[in-house]
Amino acid sequence: MEGCQVFGLCSHGLPTNPGMSWINADFGSRGLAKQGFSCKPLHSAISNVKFIDSFSLDRKPLLLCGGSASKKKAVQVISPNVSSLSMTIDLLDAYDDEYNGVVIDPECLPTSANAFASILRTSLSIWKLKRKKGIWLKILEAQSDLVPIAIKEGFSCHHAEPGYVMLTYWIPDEPCMLPASPSHLIGVGGFVINDKREVLVVKEKQCPCRCSGVWKLPTGFVNKSEEIFYGAVREVKEETGIDTAFLEMTAFRHAHLVAFEKSDLLFMCMLKPLSFNIKIDEKEIEAAKWMPLDEFVGQSYYQEDHMSKKVIDICVATYENRYSGFTAHQVVSKLDGKLSYLYYNEFEEKLII
């Protein structure tokens, strides 16, 4: 409909073709001109009829016939190609992502459930016409009544965090290419050994029965946006009160179907003690101490657990300079232009001439 001219009257009949889209438009002469249309009323063809500029009558278009005014509730313009029109349509506030998808702004969602349902349907229709792919909809905790509405419209739960739930909608008639929800828990352990070959160990108050009463290395989970090595330093400090410095990442273990059927990554870090007086976190830790290495390794639990025994052997080899783990290096990535840590062994870089 680009560059089309509108003559005479416009029908209010609704289309029977569901593939056609309808858009509200101002049918005053200046309203049409604003939308890129050329308005030429055919006074010679239709006698005693004239159009009145809607802007002069409180923006309500009137059609005057024989001196009497008849209010028109709405005027619809039919278009087979929405992208060719410059008319304004009420859509959810959103922006395009880098993968031809759409990310909806959660701060601008309608507060009314009925309004949300209506504008969501309209937005989906337009995004389908524009051949968009994945739609991301974050619904805040205070907007939780909108979740079942979105699910009814075809959205699926992706993941949830404190304060919100993330929903997704895949438009193309092909397998969904959106990334899956977070699948891993990230854990850290700290191997801290002093000059007397004593290892910093703890007994946890709450632990699985199979390791109840075992003296173990301090471990825990990495916090959101926390570096792996800093998580190890923090966990040791929280559980034992000992300050440490990161030396090397000695090994990591990858296990599956652990807590909440997620996979689990545990990174072991070699830490240098900077203090020696122990002060435990009584909420989590039953006891902590410096234990001679031979006594620690000699516990029956570690003789039977080949995974844990191998981890300790690697850490001891690192302490004795028989093994080199990964050290952390800050490197700028072109992906985001930010500094991030890359863990690797030191090596002699080859000069390119």
FENURNOR-V336056 format. One record per backbone hydrogen bond with DSSP energy under -0.5 kcal/mol. CO is the residue of the C=O (numbers start at 1). NH is the residue of the N-H. Records with the same first field share a line. If there is no record, write none. Layout:
CO->NH + NH
This chain:
1->4
4->38
5->7
6->40
16->18
17->20
21->79
23->77
25->27
28->32
29->33
30->34
31->35
32->37
33->36
37->39
38->6 + 40
41->43
42->46
45->47
46->49
48->66
50->64
52->62
53->56
54->57 + 59 + 60
57->60
59->61
61->72
62->52 + 64
63->65 + 70
64->50
65->68
68->65
70->63
71->73
75->25
77->23
79->21
81->84
82->85
89->91
93->105
95->103
97->100
100->133
101->97
102->104 + 136
103->95
104->106 + 138
105->108
106->109
112->116
113->117
114->118
115->119
116->120
117->121
118->122
119->123
120->124
121->125
122->126
123->127
124->128
125->129
126->130
127->132
128->131
133->171
134->102
135->137 + 169
136->104 + 138
137->139 + 167
138->140
139->165
140->143
141->144
143->146
144->147
146->150
147->151
148->152
149->153
150->155
151->154
156->168
159->166
161->164
163->141
164->161
165->139
166->158 + 159
167->137
168->156
169->135 + 171
172->174
183->263
185->187 + 265
186->222
187->267
188->220
189->191 + 269
190->192 + 218
191->193 + 271
192->200
194->197
197->293
198->194
199->201 + 291
201->289
202->216
203->286 + 287
205->207
208->211
209->212
211->214
214->216
216->202
218->190
220->188
223->226
227->231
228->232
229->233
230->234
231->235
232->236
233->237
234->238
235->239
236->240 + 241 + 242
237->241
239->281
240->279
243->274 + 275
245->272
248->250 + 270
249->326
251->268
253->255 + 266
255->264
258->261
259->262
262->258
263->185
264->255
265->187 + 267
266->253 + 268
267->189
268->250 + 251
269->191 + 271
270->247 + 248
271->193
272->245
276->278
280->282
281->284 + 285
284->205 + 206
287->203
289->201 + 291
291->199
292->296
293->297
294->298
296->299
299->302 + 303
300->304
301->305
304->306
305->309
306->310
307->311
308->312
309->313
310->314
311->315
312->316
313->317
314->318
315->319
316->320
317->322 + 323
318->321
326->249
327->344
329->342
331->340
333->336 + 337
338->333
340->331
342->329 + 344
344->327
347->349
351->353
